[in-house]
Amino acid sequence: MGLAPFTEADFVLSAETRAEITAGLTDSQTYMVNHWMDLHEVINRGDWDGMDAFFNTETMTYDNPNRPDLGTYHVWKTSPQGLYTTFPPSIYRTLKAWGRGDDEICVLCHHHGKHTGGPYMGVQPTGNELNVLWFSWLRFRDGKIDHIYSISDVLTMLKDLEVIKVPQPVDPYK
């Protein structure tokens, strides 16, 4: 799926866009996806205290093979905070959603920003855009997020931010 052209306004999801994203989901799954999209609005404005209301803060766990250091809510919370200051405007949106049962959803999301706020992995701000697509599988308990498993396109992100050089693709079987 490549990213279609977008503006920062596309990160404020209208009621129509939210309905499109949640079409076909059960009421419980729709609640969870809207909870997730509401969280993005809170993070997009840097409301770090406000985001706590979306989670079971004492039991929430986070898994990501690229960030094994972010296992608990309180440690994971530092990641969106760091991204917010390093890649302003550092905004998030949900593109698609799927559900399973009354306590699980999977979402395809987009994170956008510009490397203008500070160094990232030893690279001083370049002004380059950050456009990362990622999937998260979320499990809810008592109406709040209790577990997140995420996987993102880190290779493209590191290439776009000039952290690493990536050879251009060729047919690997020739």
Phi, psi and omega per residue, in radians:
M1 nan 1.699 3.037
G2 -1.177 2.863 3.103
L3 -1.415 2.210 3.047
A4 -1.259 2.740 3.073
P5 -0.958 2.532 -3.086
F6 -2.585 2.882 3.008
T7 -2.164 2.967 3.102
E8 -1.069 -0.498 3.115
A9 -1.094 -0.441 3.132
D10 -1.180 -0.191 -3.132
F11 -1.553 -0.069 2.993
V12 -1.798 1.777 -3.000
L13 -1.373 2.202 3.108
S14 -1.270 2.905 3.074
A15 -1.036 -0.648 3.140
E16 -1.161 -0.753 3.123
T17 -1.144 -0.733 3.100
R18 -1.070 -0.715 3.123
A19 -1.132 -0.653 3.091
E20 -1.123 -0.763 -3.128
I21 -1.131 -0.630 -3.073
T22 -1.674 0.039 -3.140
A23 -0.964 2.302 3.091
G24 1.536 -0.113 3.129
L25 -1.516 2.741 3.052
T26 -1.242 2.958 3.101
D27 -1.032 -0.738 -3.140
S28 -1.124 -0.770 3.132
Q29 -1.158 -0.683 3.092
T30 -1.076 -0.744 3.079
Y31 -0.987 -0.826 -3.090
M32 -1.111 -0.747 -3.138
V33 -1.153 -0.736 3.099
N34 -1.130 -0.644 3.059
H35 -1.016 -0.793 3.119
W36 -1.102 -0.788 -3.137
M37 -1.189 -0.611 3.049
D38 -1.111 -0.681 3.083
L39 -1.029 -0.752 3.123
H40 -1.018 -0.706 3.112
E41 -1.065 -0.692 3.132
V42 -1.172 -0.788 3.121
I43 -1.155 -0.687 -3.108
N44 -1.062 -0.449 3.100
R45 -1.753 0.092 3.069
G46 1.275 0.532 3.134
D47 -1.555 1.439 -3.020
W48 -1.225 -0.582 3.059
D49 -1.262 -0.665 -3.127
G50 -1.130 -0.493 -3.110
M51 -1.231 -0.364 -3.133
D52 -1.042 -0.553 -3.088
A53 -1.141 -0.252 -3.091
F54 -1.568 -0.127 -2.984
F55 -2.215 2.720 2.830
N56 -1.461 1.532 -2.918
T57 -1.091 -0.467 -3.104
E58 -1.547 -0.316 -3.093
T59 -2.088 -0.193 -3.086
M60 -1.076 2.404 3.078
T61 -2.148 2.718 -3.119
Y62 -2.330 2.342 3.077
D63 -2.221 2.363 3.056
N64 -2.794 2.123 -3.099
P65 -1.069 -0.377 3.120
N66 -1.528 -0.241 -3.121
R67 -2.417 1.150 -3.138
P68 -1.157 -0.183 -3.129
D69 -1.393 -0.107 -3.028
L70 -1.874 0.906 -2.978
G71 -1.321 -0.543 -3.092
T72 -1.915 2.858 3.137
Y73 -0.986 -0.854 -3.032
H74 -1.136 -0.554 3.076
V75 -1.379 -0.771 -3.140
W76 -1.038 -0.651 -3.095
K77 -0.997 -0.475 3.134
T78 -1.194 -0.380 -3.123
S79 -1.200 -0.951 3.090
P80 -1.090 -0.508 3.087
Q81 -1.145 -0.788 3.119
G82 -1.141 -0.708 3.115
L83 -1.124 -0.643 -3.128
Y84 -1.057 -0.698 -3.116
T85 -1.501 -0.457 -3.099
T86 -1.494 -0.561 -3.038
F87 -2.202 0.935 3.141
P88 -1.080 2.367 0.282
P89 -1.499 -0.114 3.097
S90 0.753 1.331 -3.084
I91 -2.128 2.631 -3.039
Y92 -2.179 2.633 3.009
R93 -2.655 2.714 3.058
T94 -1.676 2.381 3.141
L95 -1.835 -0.668 -3.104
K96 -2.567 2.781 3.113
A97 -2.622 2.575 3.077
W98 -2.356 2.741 -3.140
G99 -2.339 2.769 3.053
R100 -2.518 2.003 3.105
G101 1.182 -2.777 -3.057
D102 -1.706 0.074 -3.093
D103 -2.479 0.235 -3.127
E104 -2.382 2.408 2.971
I105 -2.382 2.799 2.997
C106 -2.229 2.369 -3.092
V107 -2.293 2.469 2.972
L108 -1.754 2.195 -3.030
C109 -2.260 2.906 -3.139
H110 -2.306 2.282 3.064
H111 -2.034 2.230 -3.128
H112 -2.184 2.521 3.027
G113 -2.981 -3.120 3.090
K114 -2.283 2.365 -3.083
H115 -1.337 1.419 -3.105
T116 -2.253 -0.173 -2.980
G117 -1.645 -0.303 -3.105
G118 2.926 3.077 -3.110
P119 -1.178 2.642 3.059
Y120 -2.357 2.092 -3.128
M121 0.872 0.732 3.081
G122 1.474 -0.060 3.139
V123 -1.726 2.177 3.091
Q124 -1.170 2.758 -3.103
P125 -0.912 2.293 -3.111
T126 -1.905 -0.293 -3.015
G127 1.441 -0.046 -3.134
N128 -1.161 2.609 3.110
E129 -1.392 2.545 3.018
L130 -1.878 2.095 3.069
N131 -2.395 1.648 -3.058
V132 -1.942 2.235 2.972
L133 -1.687 2.464 3.096
W134 -2.638 2.738 3.021
F135 -1.888 2.414 2.957
S136 -2.219 2.372 2.958
W137 -1.800 2.182 -3.091
L138 -2.083 2.431 3.030
R139 -2.034 2.360 -3.118
F140 -1.906 2.633 2.987
R141 -2.474 2.267 3.141
D142 0.948 0.686 3.056
G143 1.366 0.102 -3.126
K144 -2.236 2.784 -3.138
I145 -1.236 2.229 -3.114
D146 -2.046 -0.335 3.107
H147 -2.699 2.448 3.026
I148 -2.270 2.292 2.912
Y149 -2.042 2.155 -3.106
S150 -2.201 2.582 2.995
I151 -2.450 2.293 -3.062
S152 -2.293 2.948 3.137
D153 -1.456 1.272 -3.087
V154 -1.189 -0.613 -3.116
L155 -1.037 -0.867 3.132
T156 -1.110 -0.691 3.128
M157 -1.046 -0.869 -3.119
L158 -1.128 -0.599 3.079
K159 -1.180 -0.846 -3.104
D160 -1.110 -0.538 -3.129
L161 -1.552 0.040 3.102
E162 1.121 0.502 3.046
V163 -1.365 -0.651 3.104
I164 -2.379 2.742 3.011
K165 -1.713 2.362 -3.104
V166 -2.117 2.157 3.100
P167 -1.089 2.562 3.134
Q168 -1.224 2.585 -3.069
P169 -1.126 2.496 3.017
V170 -2.386 2.939 3.081
D171 -1.192 1.910 -3.041
P172 -1.254 -0.122 -3.071
Y173 -1.754 0.154 3.119
K174 -1.871 nan nan
